[in-house]
Amino acid sequence: MPTQLTNDEVALLRAEILKEAKAHPPTVGLIGVSGVGKSSTVNALFKTKLPISHTVACTKDFQAVEMALHMQHGYAKDLPVALRVFDAPGLGEDVARDPQYLHRYEQVLPKCDVILWISAARNRAVALEQQYLKRLAKFWNKMVFAISQVDLTDPADWRENVNLPSKAQLQNIDEICADRSEKFSAVLRRDVVFTPFAAARKYNLEELFGEIVDACHEKRKWLVDGLKGFHYTDFLPVEIRKTLGPTD
């Protein structure tokens, strides 16, 4: 039977949790080649307003976006906590920029509790992604993998009335996830599972957020677990949005 804490012990524990949450908020980093919809994903999941474009890359450096939340469970219940998300520049946009971008990834990703790797459903040529994955494989134990833009898969007959893929689309989405899993697993030499979603339609965002929370390292899981129970519509963005300099 668990030991019952006294009121004073609970107060001390809550103070320590609050101190850690302020000093090192739970942090998620996004990875993906240009055009997979990283900024759109952040906007859909967390109700932010990062700029997006369908023609040119918008994000040129890591941007820190923070959400104001309250813990939902345990001794930390109702304590305020920020969730920090790093939106990153897309890889593969420009051969001249890639070395700089990869260097910045290697600087920022160690600060992240979880790394969300996004791969687009319609991008069947993934050799470039495999190369980047090989370069960043040292962070594999923090990674969650997702397939974006699944609403655009053939035969493009999304069921608007229920906001779900058609039977034919769902079959194709399953095949895409299986193919991408096989190719990424071959690089990492471990099983990789992809979660399909569509930011534009807010499809499957609850499952995606759940995967992010569950992937947190055990030493930090106590902090992130307190966020379980949030629906993506519950997030309150803090207007702290900044482009990180090279020393951050």
N, C-alpha and C positions, 0 to 999 in steps of 0.2 A: 504494500500500500504506500503511495507517495507521501513524503513528509509534508505536512501542512506548514506553510510559512506564516510567520507572525505578520501583523500589519506593518511593523517597522521593516522587516525583511522584504516584504513586497514593495514598500516604498523605495528602499535602496535598489532593488532589482529594476524597478521601473526607471529610476534615475540613470542607472547604467545603460539600460536599453536605449533610452532617449539620447544619452551622450554618444553612443556608438552610431545610432541612426543619423544624428546630425553630422558627426565627423566623417562617416563613411556610408552614405546612403546606398541602398541597393541599386546596382547599376547594370544597365543592359546596353550592349553595343551591337550595331547592325553591320553586316558585311554583304556585299553583292556586287556583281558587275553593273555597269551603268545601264539604267533603263529597267531594272527589275522592280522598281517601285518602293525603295526604302523609305523615302520621305512620305510617300502616300500611306505606307504602312504605319509609320509613326503617327501621322495625322488621324488615320482611322482608329487606331488602338487607343490613342490618348487625347483626342480632341484638340490637337495642336493645329497650327496654321503655317507649317513649313512650306516654302515655295516649291511648286512642282512644275515640270514642263514635259510635254510630250515630244519635244523636238531636240532640246539641248540639255546637257547636264546642269543642274542648278547648284548642287552642293559641292563646294570646292575645298572644304576643310571640315574636320569634325566639329559638329555643333552639339552643345549640351542643352538638352531640354529637360526641365524638371516638373514633376507632377506632385501636388500637395495631396497626401492621403492620410488616413488614420488606420492604425493597426486594428484588425478585426477579431483577434483571438488571444487567449491566454493572459498571462500577467501584463502584457503590453497593450491590452485592449484599450482602444480610444486614444492612444498616444499618437501625436502627429509624426509623420515620416515622409520624406521626399523619395520619389522614385526617379532616378536620373537615367536618361536615354541618350546615347551618343548616335546621332545620325552622321554617316560617313560618306565621303566622296565615292562615287562608283568606280570600280576598277575596270580596266580595259577601255576607258574612254579615249585615252591618248597615250601612245607609247612613250612620249616625252615626260608625261606626268606620273606614270605608273611607279617608277622607283621611289619618288617622293611620297606617293600615296601609301605604298607598302611600308615604308619607313614609319609613317604616322600611325598606320594600323598597329605596328609592332610596339609603338610607344603607348598607345591608348588602350589596347585590348587587355594588358595586364591589370588595368584598373577596373575591369568589368567583372561582375559576378556571373553573368550569362552573355553569350554571344549568339545572336540570331543570324544565321546564314540564309539569305533569301536567293532563290533561283526561280527564274520566270518559267511558267508552264510552256510557253510557245518557243522557248529557246532550246532547240534540240541539240545544237552544237555546244557541248560543255567542256571541250578540251581546255579552253582558257580557264574556266572555273576550276578544273582539276589541278591545273598548274598553280593557281593561287592557293587552293586548299593545301597542296603539298608544301608551299612556302609557309603557310600559317598553321600547319598541322600541330605544332607544339601547344596550341590552345584548344585541341580537340575536346578535352574533358569539360570545357565550358559551353560547347556548341549545341545549339538547337537548329534543326534544318526545316525550312518551309518552302513550299511551292506557291508563288504568287500568281495573280492574274488568271486564276483557273476559270473565271467566267468567260474568257476569250477562247477557250479550247473548242475545237470542232465537235459537233456541227453548229456551234453558236446558237443553240436553241434553249437558252437559260429559261427556267420556269419563273417568269416574273411574278406570278400571283402568289407564290410561296417562297420566293427568293432562294431557290435551290437549283442545282444543275439538273439537266434532263438525264434520263437513264443512259442515253448514249454518251453524253458528256461525262457523267460519273464514271463510266467504264474507261473512257480515255484518260480521265484524271488519275484513276487507279493505276493505269498502265504507265503514265508519265512518272508518278511517284515511285513505282517499282523500278523503272529504268534508271531514274536519277539516283535512287538508293544504291543500286548495284554499282554504278559508276563512281559514286562518292565513297562507298564502302571499300572499293578496290584501292583507292588512294590512302585512306586512313587505316585500312586493315582492321576494321571493326564495323559492326552493324550500324548503319545510318538509316534513320526513319524520317520521312518527310511528312509534314503537316500541310495539306492544301488549304489555301484561303484566297479570298478576293477582297482587297481593301476597298475598292470602289463600291462594292455591294455590302460591305461589312459582313461577309459570309465567313463563318468558322473562326471568328476572332476570339470567341470565348475559349475554344480549344487551344488556339495558338498561345493565348496568355497563360493558360494553365500549364502548357509545356514549358514556357519560359520560367515560371515560378518553380516547377518541379525540378528543373535542371540545375538549380543553384547548388553550389558546393555545400557539403554537410556543415562546414564550419560557419557558414553564413546563412544556412537554411532557416535557422531560428528567426532571423530578421525578415527574410522574404516570405516565409510561411504565414506570417501575420497579414500578408496582403491577399491570401486566398479568400475568396468570397466576393472580390470586386468583379463587377461586370464592366466591360469597356466603356459603357455609357456613364459610369460613376466617376471617371477621372476628372480632376480639376487642375488644368494646367497652371503652373506658376509662370508669370511673365519673366522668367530668367532664361533667356535664349542667347547664347554667346558663341562666337567662333573662337576656338581654342588656339592660342599661340603655340609655337614650337616647344616652349618650356613647360607647358601645363601637363 
